[in-house]
Structure formats: structure tokens, C-alpha cells
Amino acid sequence: MKLLMFEHCSLCFRVRMIAAFKGIHLAEQVVEDDDSAAMTDLVGRRVIPILVLDDGTPMLESWDMVDYIDAIGTPVLTGRERPEIAALADRMLKITPFLTMPRYPLLPLPEFRTVAARDHFILRKRESYPDLTLLRARTRDYLAELGPVLDALDAEIDSPQAINGTLSRDDLRIVPLLRSAAVVEGLTMPRLVEGYFRNMMDRVGFRPLPRI
Ligand SMILES: N[C@@H](CCC(=O)N[C@@H](CS)C(=O)NCC(=O)O)C(=O)O
């Protein structure tokens, strides 16, 4: 199986996590941001992640990819999901993009290998995030908004091994968002969130992204 991905993409990380938990090798192909043909030639439009099965069939939905990979052999996502966790993920997603989007193109990520690819990302995001510098300058404000959400998450963490005690989709919901938020220099995670994040990253064997 091959995963077309961006290194900064949290939905891609969700798929990489389940493959890691299952010990299944995914051939990871990082797409450079300006290489639209890598996606359109395969599925007719720009979309990431794309999981290409061994028979060449592309899958386009990250949760479908998770289900497909987890169904190989013995499933590992056996824990229950809780609506509180999905709600917290939604709250995080209302704030974190304003912190992460202006930072990703500053990071040495393979999807931004060339200046053309980096500028392609910046232009592509211009409609939703017209002034990345302004957003970075507001980092303290966004971090202040995010703080109570992370505190609420802290109160929900059952175990550093799994947010609900047993591995579930909720772990694949939250860890990729924490990995994204962790690019922000100055972000402090509450104690249980920090321990959970570090432990989960160790278990899947990925280093956190660089911070800026
Ligand atoms: N439903 C899809 C959503 C995929 C999605 O929104 N991907 C974004 C990146 S995170 C995308 O393709 N953006 C277009 C682009 O990068 O050009 C999934 O969960 O896999």
C-alpha cells in the first residue's frame, strides 16, 4: 500500500498512526505542494491523503483508510469513542489552524522542498488565511484561546496509553491535532496531555514536527 501525503497533514498522520499500530508498512510518498498532477492523475482532483491499495485502487477518505487497515488481521481500535472527545477535537480545530497554517510553510518539510512548492501553499491558502504574518503576530492570543480547550482535554485523558483507556478512533482524532499544535513554539500542554502525546508518539515511532 502507498500513501500520498503531506508531512504536515493531520489526516495523513491519522492513517500513518493506524499503520504503525498494526505494524503494517505503508510506502509513504510525500507530494510536493505544487505537484497537483501527482493527485489529479490518480483521482482527478487535488486531495490528500490518498491511499493506493496493492491492486491500484485509490481510497480518498482517511477514516475509510483507517477502517481498511485496522481490518487487516486483528483490529486494534477496539475501544469505545466518546462524543466529548470529538467535541474537543472540533473546538481545537476552530483555533489551531490560525497557529499552524502560518507556520507550516516556515518548516523544513518535504512538501515544501522547493521555494515554488512553498509559495504554492501560501497562495493556495491565501483566501482563508490572507495574512500569515498577522496570524503569527497574534500567536499569544490564539494560544490563550487554546489553553482552556487543552485544559478540558486534560480532564478527559484516562490513560497515557489511550485517551479512553483502550485504543480507539478518538486517539486517531486527537493525537494528529496535538502533533499539529505542537509546532507552535510557546505552546505548553497540560501535564496529562503532554504525557499522553509523548507516549503515543513514542508508540507509533514518529518524532514530533519541528517547532517554530
Ligand atoms: N475527507 C477527507 C478530507 C481530505 C482533505 O480535506 N484533505 C485536504 C488536506 S488536509 C486537502 O486535500 N486539501 C487540498 C489540497 O491540499 O490541495 C479525508 O478525511 O481524508
The ligand as a Tripos MOL2 file, in Angstrom:
@<TRIPOS>MOLECULE
LIG
   20    19     1     0     0
SMALL
NO_CHARGES

@<TRIPOS>ATOM
      1 N1        -12.4230   13.6630    3.8130 N.3       1 LIG1
      2 C1        -11.0770   13.6890    3.5230 C.3       1 LIG1
      3 C2        -10.6300   15.1260    3.6220 C.3       1 LIG1
      4 C3         -9.3190   15.3180    2.9820 C.3       1 LIG1
      5 C4         -8.8790   16.7690    2.9980 C.2       1 LIG1
      6 O1         -9.6270   17.7020    3.3180 O.2       1 LIG1
      7 N2         -7.6360   16.9680    2.6370 N.am      1 LIG1
      8 C5         -7.0920   18.2900    2.4880 C.3       1 LIG1
      9 C6         -5.7330   18.3810    3.1560 C.3       1 LIG1
     10 S1         -5.8390   18.0580    4.8700 S.3       1 LIG1
     11 C7         -6.8870   18.5410    1.0210 C.2       1 LIG1
     12 O2         -6.9520   17.6160    0.2270 O.2       1 LIG1
     13 N3         -6.6560   19.7740    0.6310 N.am      1 LIG1
     14 C8         -6.4820   20.0770   -0.7580 C.3       1 LIG1
     15 C9         -5.0700   20.3150   -1.1260 C.2       1 LIG1
     16 O3         -4.1750   20.0630   -0.3270 O.co2     1 LIG1
     17 O4         -4.8850   20.7730   -2.2660 O.co2     1 LIG1
     18 C10       -10.3220   12.7640    4.4940 C.2       1 LIG1
     19 O5        -10.6690   12.7030    5.6890 O.co2     1 LIG1
     20 O6         -9.3990   12.0890    4.0580 O.co2     1 LIG1
@<TRIPOS>BOND
     1     1     2 1
     2     2     3 1
     3     2    18 1
     4     3     4 1
     5     4     5 1
     6     5     6 2
     7     5     7 1
     8     7     8 1
     9     8     9 1
    10     8    11 1
    11     9    10 1
    12    11    12 2
    13    11    13 1
    14    13    14 1
    15    14    15 1
    16    15    16 2
    17    15    17 1
    18    18    19 2
    19    18    20 1
@<TRIPOS>SUBSTRUCTURE
     1 LIG1         1 GROUP 0 **** ****
